[in-house]
């Protein structure tokens, strides 16, 4: 049965003890190449993890990746990516709005005869940008609330 070792934790523990990969392999009674494969994130047999756990003087479970924690981290990264994309769309929309205001002002100055002829399009575009901004704020607040509620559990 293949288990998923926590490669970063194993490497960190080895480096904290100032052990080389060769030294860890000798202590655990496994091959150097096996240690190298594990530290690059490849799966390992139960026997190999038991040997590493004995070398580190910990339980085997301490060397494995917790699937629940890993899944939560993946979901969080995906949420962060989507939230960043939403923020970016808002900033692009706002930049286009600023350029549009300048163009509308130019049109109104050239054609308007003293009135701002582009008033209604500008008002509705402002409503659209404000709605987009409100959506970003609400998503940020909901995400923050969900993460605080998840952390409290």
Short mmCIF file of the C-alpha atoms (twelve columns), coordinates in Angstrom:
data_MODEL
# 
_entry.id   MODEL 
# 
loop_
_atom_site.group_PDB 
_atom_site.id 
_atom_site.type_symbol 
_atom_site.label_atom_id 
_atom_site.label_alt_id 
_atom_site.label_comp_id 
_atom_site.label_asym_id 
_atom_site.label_seq_id 
_atom_site.Cartn_x 
_atom_site.Cartn_y 
_atom_site.Cartn_z 
_atom_site.pdbx_PDB_model_num 
ATOM 1   C CA . UNK A 1   0.000   0.000  0.000   1 
ATOM 2   C CA . UNK A 2   1.390   3.375  -1.049  1 
ATOM 3   C CA . UNK A 3   1.118   6.308  1.341   1 
ATOM 4   C CA . UNK A 4   1.661   9.976  0.598   1 
ATOM 5   C CA . UNK A 5   4.506   11.285 2.732   1 
ATOM 6   C CA . UNK A 6   4.726   14.958 3.637   1 
ATOM 7   C CA . UNK A 7   7.870   15.697 1.623   1 
ATOM 8   C CA . UNK A 8   8.306   19.242 2.926   1 
ATOM 9   C CA . UNK A 9   8.047   18.105 6.546   1 
ATOM 10  C CA . UNK A 10  10.528  15.259 6.069   1 
ATOM 11  C CA . UNK A 11  13.019  17.562 4.348   1 
ATOM 12  C CA . UNK A 12  12.538  20.247 7.012   1 
ATOM 13  C CA . UNK A 13  13.022  17.777 9.876   1 
ATOM 14  C CA . UNK A 14  16.129  16.352 8.211   1 
ATOM 15  C CA . UNK A 15  17.599  19.813 7.683   1 
ATOM 16  C CA . UNK A 16  16.735  20.923 11.236  1 
ATOM 17  C CA . UNK A 17  18.763  17.987 12.514  1 
ATOM 18  C CA . UNK A 18  21.578  18.851 10.079  1 
ATOM 19  C CA . UNK A 19  21.369  15.399 8.530   1 
ATOM 20  C CA . UNK A 20  22.288  14.683 4.954   1 
ATOM 21  C CA . UNK A 21  20.062  12.485 2.842   1 
ATOM 22  C CA . UNK A 22  22.713  9.784  3.093   1 
ATOM 23  C CA . UNK A 23  22.712  9.966  6.889   1 
ATOM 24  C CA . UNK A 24  18.914  9.703  7.032   1 
ATOM 25  C CA . UNK A 25  18.986  6.750  4.651   1 
ATOM 26  C CA . UNK A 26  21.557  5.001  6.872   1 
ATOM 27  C CA . UNK A 27  19.580  5.697  10.055  1 
ATOM 28  C CA . UNK A 28  16.363  4.430  8.508   1 
ATOM 29  C CA . UNK A 29  17.974  1.476  6.757   1 
ATOM 30  C CA . UNK A 30  16.617  2.473  3.349   1 
ATOM 31  C CA . UNK A 31  18.264  3.502  0.104   1 
ATOM 32  C CA . UNK A 32  19.495  7.008  -0.632  1 
ATOM 33  C CA . UNK A 33  17.433  7.083  -3.821  1 
ATOM 34  C CA . UNK A 34  14.331  6.257  -1.769  1 
ATOM 35  C CA . UNK A 35  14.944  9.274  0.472   1 
ATOM 36  C CA . UNK A 36  15.459  11.450 -2.596  1 
ATOM 37  C CA . UNK A 37  12.205  10.217 -4.162  1 
ATOM 38  C CA . UNK A 38  10.261  10.812 -0.957  1 
ATOM 39  C CA . UNK A 39  11.638  14.354 -0.605  1 
ATOM 40  C CA . UNK A 40  10.480  15.139 -4.138  1 
ATOM 41  C CA . UNK A 41  6.928   14.111 -3.235  1 
ATOM 42  C CA . UNK A 42  6.695   10.586 -4.599  1 
ATOM 43  C CA . UNK A 43  4.616   8.009  -2.704  1 
ATOM 44  C CA . UNK A 44  6.281   5.573  -0.328  1 
ATOM 45  C CA . UNK A 45  5.478   2.159  1.072   1 
ATOM 46  C CA . UNK A 46  4.252   1.733  4.614   1 
ATOM 47  C CA . UNK A 47  7.482   -0.054 5.549   1 
ATOM 48  C CA . UNK A 48  9.606   2.841  4.264   1 
ATOM 49  C CA . UNK A 49  7.586   5.364  6.233   1 
ATOM 50  C CA . UNK A 50  7.831   3.185  9.339   1 
ATOM 51  C CA . UNK A 51  11.619  3.155  8.939   1 
ATOM 52  C CA . UNK A 52  11.727  6.937  8.528   1 
ATOM 53  C CA . UNK A 53  9.421   7.379  11.518  1 
ATOM 54  C CA . UNK A 54  11.772  5.265  13.607  1 
ATOM 55  C CA . UNK A 55  14.733  7.373  12.467  1 
ATOM 56  C CA . UNK A 56  12.906  10.579 13.433  1 
ATOM 57  C CA . UNK A 57  11.448  8.948  16.573  1 
ATOM 58  C CA . UNK A 58  7.852   9.873  15.670  1 
ATOM 59  C CA . UNK A 59  4.642   8.070  14.698  1 
ATOM 60  C CA . UNK A 60  4.172   7.153  11.035  1 
ATOM 61  C CA . UNK A 61  1.100   9.367  10.812  1 
ATOM 62  C CA . UNK A 62  3.301   12.398 11.550  1 
ATOM 63  C CA . UNK A 63  5.143   11.791 8.264   1 
ATOM 64  C CA . UNK A 64  2.079   11.491 6.050   1 
ATOM 65  C CA . UNK A 65  -0.025  14.158 4.399   1 
ATOM 66  C CA . UNK A 66  -3.410  14.625 6.017   1 
ATOM 67  C CA . UNK A 67  -5.833  14.296 3.109   1 
ATOM 68  C CA . UNK A 68  -8.416  16.537 4.778   1 
ATOM 69  C CA . UNK A 69  -5.887  19.318 5.406   1 
ATOM 70  C CA . UNK A 70  -4.472  18.956 1.906   1 
ATOM 71  C CA . UNK A 71  -7.948  19.157 0.354   1 
ATOM 72  C CA . UNK A 72  -8.734  22.263 2.415   1 
ATOM 73  C CA . UNK A 73  -5.485  23.875 1.264   1 
ATOM 74  C CA . UNK A 74  -6.310  23.133 -2.377  1 
ATOM 75  C CA . UNK A 75  -9.805  24.605 -1.984  1 
ATOM 76  C CA . UNK A 76  -8.356  27.692 -0.311  1 
ATOM 77  C CA . UNK A 77  -5.802  28.217 -3.092  1 
ATOM 78  C CA . UNK A 78  -8.559  27.895 -5.693  1 
ATOM 79  C CA . UNK A 79  -10.734 30.397 -3.817  1 
ATOM 80  C CA . UNK A 80  -7.798  32.795 -3.565  1 
ATOM 81  C CA . UNK A 81  -7.174  32.475 -7.306  1 
ATOM 82  C CA . UNK A 82  -10.824 33.198 -8.120  1 
ATOM 83  C CA . UNK A 83  -10.925 36.119 -5.691  1 
ATOM 84  C CA . UNK A 84  -7.797  37.593 -7.281  1 
ATOM 85  C CA . UNK A 85  -9.376  37.233 -10.716 1 
ATOM 86  C CA . UNK A 86  -12.523 38.993 -9.473  1 
ATOM 87  C CA . UNK A 87  -10.452 41.869 -8.055  1 
ATOM 88  C CA . UNK A 88  -8.547  42.143 -11.334 1 
ATOM 89  C CA . UNK A 89  -11.776 42.365 -13.354 1 
ATOM 90  C CA . UNK A 90  -12.941 45.178 -11.097 1 
ATOM 91  C CA . UNK A 91  -9.701  47.157 -11.554 1 
ATOM 92  C CA . UNK A 92  -9.882  46.663 -15.320 1 
ATOM 93  C CA . UNK A 93  -13.503 47.836 -15.272 1 
ATOM 94  C CA . UNK A 94  -12.558 50.872 -13.173 1 
ATOM 95  C CA . UNK A 95  -9.695  51.800 -15.532 1 
ATOM 96  C CA . UNK A 96  -12.036 51.545 -18.525 1 
ATOM 97  C CA . UNK A 97  -14.553 53.686 -16.648 1 
ATOM 98  C CA . UNK A 98  -11.933 56.386 -16.021 1 
ATOM 99  C CA . UNK A 99  -11.035 56.409 -19.700 1 
ATOM 100 C CA . UNK A 100 -14.738 56.482 -20.595 1 
ATOM 101 C CA . UNK A 101 -15.317 59.516 -18.380 1 
ATOM 102 C CA . UNK A 102 -12.582 61.362 -20.256 1 
ATOM 103 C CA . UNK A 103 -14.057 60.367 -23.635 1 
ATOM 104 C CA . UNK A 104 -17.587 61.313 -22.523 1 
ATOM 105 C CA . UNK A 105 -16.334 64.676 -21.283 1 
ATOM 106 C CA . UNK A 106 -14.621 65.260 -24.644 1 
ATOM 107 C CA . UNK A 107 -17.771 64.352 -26.553 1 
ATOM 108 C CA . UNK A 108 -19.894 66.610 -24.368 1 
ATOM 109 C CA . UNK A 109 -17.476 69.530 -24.770 1 
ATOM 110 C CA . UNK A 110 -17.377 69.109 -28.537 1 
ATOM 111 C CA . UNK A 111 -21.062 68.531 -29.172 1 
ATOM 112 C CA . UNK A 112 -22.945 69.573 -26.070 1 
ATOM 113 C CA . UNK A 113 -23.276 73.361 -26.517 1 
ATOM 114 C CA . UNK A 114 -22.769 73.915 -22.804 1 
ATOM 115 C CA . UNK A 115 -24.629 70.797 -21.619 1 
ATOM 116 C CA . UNK A 116 -23.263 67.424 -20.686 1 
ATOM 117 C CA . UNK A 117 -24.902 65.287 -23.366 1 
ATOM 118 C CA . UNK A 118 -23.293 62.059 -22.135 1 
ATOM 119 C CA . UNK A 119 -24.827 62.367 -18.662 1 
ATOM 120 C CA . UNK A 120 -27.170 59.351 -18.817 1 
ATOM 121 C CA . UNK A 121 -24.627 56.911 -20.265 1 
ATOM 122 C CA . UNK A 122 -22.163 58.061 -17.598 1 
ATOM 123 C CA . UNK A 123 -24.735 57.607 -14.818 1 
ATOM 124 C CA . UNK A 124 -25.552 54.058 -15.925 1 
ATOM 125 C CA . UNK A 125 -21.910 53.131 -16.354 1 
ATOM 126 C CA . UNK A 126 -21.279 54.495 -12.850 1 
ATOM 127 C CA . UNK A 127 -24.077 52.260 -11.535 1 
ATOM 128 C CA . UNK A 128 -22.469 49.273 -13.278 1 
ATOM 129 C CA . UNK A 129 -19.017 49.974 -11.844 1 
ATOM 130 C CA . UNK A 130 -20.485 50.526 -8.371  1 
ATOM 131 C CA . UNK A 131 -22.396 47.236 -8.633  1 
ATOM 132 C CA . UNK A 132 -19.235 45.435 -9.660  1 
ATOM 133 C CA . UNK A 133 -17.371 46.980 -6.730  1 
ATOM 134 C CA . UNK A 134 -20.163 45.979 -4.346  1 
ATOM 135 C CA . UNK A 135 -20.018 42.407 -5.631  1 
ATOM 136 C CA . UNK A 136 -16.252 42.287 -4.991  1 
ATOM 137 C CA . UNK A 137 -16.701 43.643 -1.464  1 
ATOM 138 C CA . UNK A 138 -19.484 41.157 -0.678  1 
ATOM 139 C CA . UNK A 139 -17.468 38.200 -1.971  1 
ATOM 140 C CA . UNK A 140 -14.475 39.370 0.100   1 
ATOM 141 C CA . UNK A 141 -16.633 39.633 3.231   1 
ATOM 142 C CA . UNK A 142 -18.288 36.239 2.719   1 
ATOM 143 C CA . UNK A 143 -14.923 34.588 2.082   1 
ATOM 144 C CA . UNK A 144 -13.432 36.184 5.194   1 
ATOM 145 C CA . UNK A 145 -16.442 35.109 7.289   1 
ATOM 146 C CA . UNK A 146 -16.262 31.511 5.994   1 
ATOM 147 C CA . UNK A 147 -12.542 31.311 6.749   1 
ATOM 148 C CA . UNK A 148 -13.019 32.664 10.279  1 
ATOM 149 C CA . UNK A 149 -15.868 30.213 10.881  1 
ATOM 150 C CA . UNK A 150 -13.729 27.366 9.492   1 
ATOM 151 C CA . UNK A 151 -10.771 28.337 11.663  1 
ATOM 152 C CA . UNK A 152 -12.973 28.413 14.782  1 
ATOM 153 C CA . UNK A 153 -14.056 24.789 14.244  1 
# 
